[in-house]
Structures are given as C-alpha cells and as structure tokens.
Amino acid sequence: MVIHMSESNIFGIEYWRVRQKHREDVKNLVERFISDPRRDYLVELAKKLWSVQVFTNKEWFVDNFILKEQSPGEVAGKLKLVLDETRPLRDRLRIRIQGMRIGMISEILFCFYPDKYAPMNKRSVKSLVDLGYLMGGRKSYESFLSACNRFLSDILKLKQDVERKVGFKIPNFDFVDGVLESVFKGEILIEFIRNYIEQSKPSLRVKSIEDASFNYALGAIQGAVKIYFYWLKKGDSPEVAIGKAVSYALGVIQSSSVFWDPNNRDKFIWALKLVQLLVSKLLQLISEQQK
C-alpha cells in the first residue's frame, strides 16, 4: 500500500521525535517531584502535561485543584504508588489524587511505559468511537485501554510501514495516540484507516450467515492468539497475556453487528461451539495416535 507523506504528520520523523522528547521531559519532571516534593516542581510538571493545557494559568490550577486540600508530599507519595508496576493497574487507578483526573494519570503512566499504557483524552476517545472501537457513553480507563489494544492489533501493518519510513521503532501506544490525534484533527481520514485495516486482512468469501459467523469466530480467535503471543514476548505472564487476548477477542465481538443482532449472535455462538468441538476432536485424535 502506498503511503503519501502529505497525508499526516505521522509519516514524518520530527513528529515522533517531538513526542519522544515530551515523554522524556514528563518522566524526568515526575521523578524529580517524587524525590523532592516541591510546589514549584509540580507547577513545572503541569506546564508540560498535554492534559493540563486547557488551563491557561498552571500555578492557579495547581494551587486550586491539586494542592487545595493536600500537600506536595502527599501528592508525590500517591504518584509513586500509581507508578508501582508491582501493583495491579486496577488497584492503582483507585488511588485518588485530588485534582489529577484520569487524563493526567494516564498521560503520566504513558510517559513512563509507552508500550503498555495509552493517554486517555477527549480526542483519543472520540477517534476510537468514530472508528468503531468504543461505544458511546462513559468509559473506564480499562475499557479504553482494551479498545487501544484492539486498534493497535489492527494497525500493526501501518505501524511497521511508518517505522520503515522514519527509520526507528515507535512505542506501541505512542503510535496509537499519534494516529488517533491525526484522525481527530482530520489529517487522516477515517476511511483511510478503515481501508488500510481492511486491505491488511486476508479476504474471505462468504456464502451464508453461517459462513460469515464461522469466519468471524475464527478471526476473533486468530486475533486473540496473536495478542497472546505479542504480550508474552513483551514480558507478561501467560495468565496476564491470556486475559488481554480474551479481552481483545470480546471487544472485537462486541464492536460488531454480529453481537448486537440476536439472530446473528445465535449463529456466532454456534460457530464458537463448533470451533471448540473441532479443536477438542482434533486433540483427541492426536492423543490417540501418540499412544
């Protein structure tokens, strides 16, 4: 597939270098604040974060939103816990830091671990909704991250093409956020992304609802297997990788018309059970031949 440089900043080296510098700056400012909790250091961090740019006066924001009822030391202690990768993400997201909502927290997590977390903001959420990866309504960070994982899986070929063009690796969720930002700004058309994803998939000829359901079931399982090995290579335990793979497959299913149409849903459940039966019989035959 031909990519035109004029379509978006994502195909230029400078765009990714600027984002890399942003991550490094935020990481350094957070580490400095945690080791020496001073108001001035927190203000500098606020000035750097994308998620705080809506506030013109960053000192006013820090004093009236973050430090109104807590000290810099308390904020630093809680931030340290949020960044502790030995603790489950769900537990860390429950840590309440007054004035620091999920936009700030997720951006900080992203700057420390750009291959693992994505920054959650209005533009990324809207783009995921427009692309069909998220449903409307209020969303948790975990459901947002699951949608980002599915989107990443679908645009891996685009990511590889861009990396070949710029000449270096781009962290997973830096790429995801960069693409979503370009979609939000209209620099990349939604149709371009959809067509790119569609052309990257193997074509399947469909003759009936049963065929379509079976193909969709196979596609969801194949995607889950790919996600499982991807996160396993990234260092996740088999249990965690399985959880992410199943979450991906469920998200793919729930975002499709197959899931919401009662007739199609019944056919799809039938197709999944058929796959289960076929795999079970195959394992049985292999086991018998080994005796």
N, C-alpha and C positions, 0 to 999 in steps of 0.2 A: 504493500500500500504506500502510495506517495504521500509524504507529509510536506506541506508548504510552510516555510519559515514565517510567512506573514500572518498565519492564522492565529498565533498566540505567542505570548512571551515564554511559554513552557518549552519552546524549542530553541531557546537561546541560553547560552552559558551564564550570562550575567544574572538572569532571573534566579537561577538556583544558587549562585554564589551569594547573592544578597540574602536569600532565605537561610542559607547556611550560617552566614555572619549573624543573623538575627538569633538563631538558636544558640550559638556560642555565647553571644552577649547576655542573653537571658539566663543561661546556665551559670555563667560567671557571677552575675549580679545576685542570683538566688543563693549561690554558695557563699558569697561574701556576706549577705544579710543573715543567713543562718549562723555563720560563725561569729558574726559581730552585729547583733540586732539593733540597728540604729534607724531612727526615723528617716534620716537623710538617704540612707541606702535603700529603704523601702520606696521612697519617692522616686529615686533613680530607676528602680525596677518598674514602677508604674509607668514612667515615661517611655520605657522601652516596649512594654507589652502591647501587642495589637489590640487585645481585648479591652484596653483602658483608653484607647484613642478617642472614644466618644466623649470623654471628659476633657474639656479644654484646660482646666486648672488641676493638675495632678496632685499638688500639695493639698488642695481643698478636698479632693477625692480621698486621699489617704487619711487625712485628719477626721473627716466626717463620715466615712464609710468603714474604714478598716480599723483605725485606732480610737474610735469614739468610746468603745467600752472594753478595750483590751490593749495590753502593752505590746511594744515591738517584740519583746522576748517571748510572749505567749504566741504571737503570730509565727515567729521563727520556729518554735517548738512544734507547732502543728504542721507547718510546711515540711519539716523534717520527717514527720510521721507519714505525710501524704506521699513523699518520695521514697519511702521504705519499701523496696521491691520484695522483701521477705513477707510482707503482709498482703493478704488478698485485696485486690482492687476494690471490691465491694465494700470492705471494711474501711478502706482509706477514703472512699467517696462519702462516707458517713461523717467524717471529721468536719465539723463546722468551723469555718474561719469567717467571722463576720466581715461582710464587705467583699469577700472573694468568692464569686459565684463560679459555676462550672466552666464558664468561658475562660476565666483566668487560670483556674486549677488545671483544666485540660491543656491549655497552652503551655503551662509550666511543665507538665508531665511530658508533653510532646517535645519540648526543647531538650529534655534530658534523655528521652527514649523515643526518637522519631521513627523507629522501626516497629514500635509497639503501640503508641497512642497517637490519636489524631486530635487536633484542636477543634472544639465544638463551638460554632458561632452561627449567626443568622445566615451568613452566605453559604456555609457548607451544608447546613440543614436544608435550606431552600433548594440548593442544587441537587441534593440527594432525593428530595421529594419530587422535584421536576423530572429527574431521571428514572423515577420509579423504584428507588431503593428504600425509601421510607414512606410510611403512611402519614397523613396529616394528623394534627393534634400534638399534645405534649409528649415529649420523648425523653427517656432516661439516657444517661451517657452510655450505658452498656448497650442499649438498642442502637444508638448512634454508631458506636464502635463496631458493632456487628454489621451494620449497613456499610461502613467504610471497608471492612474486611471483604465483603462480597464484591464491592465496587473494585477494590484492589485486585481481586482474583480475575475479574472480567477485563481489566485494562493492563494486565501484566505485559501483554504483547506491545501495547503502546508505550509502556514504561521502558521496555527493552529498546524499542526504536529510538526513543528520546535519549536514553543513556548512550546509545551508539553515536548519536549525533553530537552530543555535548562532550563525550569522552570520559565520563566518570559515573560512578554509581550514585543514585539518589535514594535517600532513605524512603522506605515504603510510604509512610503517611505524610511525608513532606510532598511526595509526588501526588498522592491523593488530594491533599489540601490545595496544592497548586493547580491541579486540573479543575477542582470544584470552584476555586476562585475565578479561574478563566471562564468557566461556564456561567457563573453568576454575573460577571462583567460583560458577557456577550462576546468575549474574544474567541470562544469556541462554541459553536452551535451544538445544541443538544442532539440534533440529528447526526452531526459528525461523530459524536461519541457512540451513539446507538449503532450507527452503520459500522464503525470500527469494531465494536464488540461483536456485531452480527457476522461480519466478514472474517473474524478471527475464530469463529466456531465452525466445527465440521457440519456440513449440510446434511440434513436428514429428510428423506422423502416420506411424507405422511399420507396414509390412505384412509385412516379412520380415527375416531376418538380414542379407541383402544390403542392404536399405534402411537398416537400423539402422547397419551398418558404414559405408555411404556417408555417412549423415548425421553420424556420429561423426567420420569423416575430414574432412568439410567443417567441422565445429565446431572441431576441433583446428587446422585451417589458418586459419580465421577468427580464432580466439583468438590465434594466433601473429602474424598481420598486425596485430591491434590492439596487441599487446605491442610489436611492432617500432616502430610509429609513436609509441607512448607514450614509449618510451625515447629515440627520435630527438629528440622535442620536448624531452626533459629534458637534451639535450646530448650523449648518447652518440654515438660514431661509428657509421656504418652497419654495420661489422663487429661491433662490440660489441652493437648492438641486434639484429642477426640472431642472434648467439649466444644472447642472452637469450630471443628469440622461439622459437627451436628448442628450447631447454631447457624453456620453458613447455609447448610442444606435447608434447614427450616425457613430461614429468611428468604431464600430463593423461591421456595414453595409458596410462602405466604404473600410474596410480592407478585404472584402470577394469577392469571384468571382461572387457572386450574383449581386453586384453593378456594376461591370465593363462589364459584358456580357449583351448586350441590350435586348436579349430575356428573360434572367433570371430576369433582372431588371424590366421588364414589369410585369412578373409573381409575383415578390416580391411586387411591388406597389399594384397589385390586392389583394395580401394576406393581406397587411396592411389595405386596404379599407374594406376587408371582416371582419377583426377583429374589425374595427371601427363600421361597421354595426351591427355585432353581439352584441357588448357591448351596442350600442345605443338601440337596440331592447330589450335587457335584462333589461336595466334601465327603459325603457318604461313600460314593463310588471310589474316590481316591483312597479313602481309608481302607476299603475292602481290598483294593489292588495291592496295598502295601503289606497286607497280612501274608 
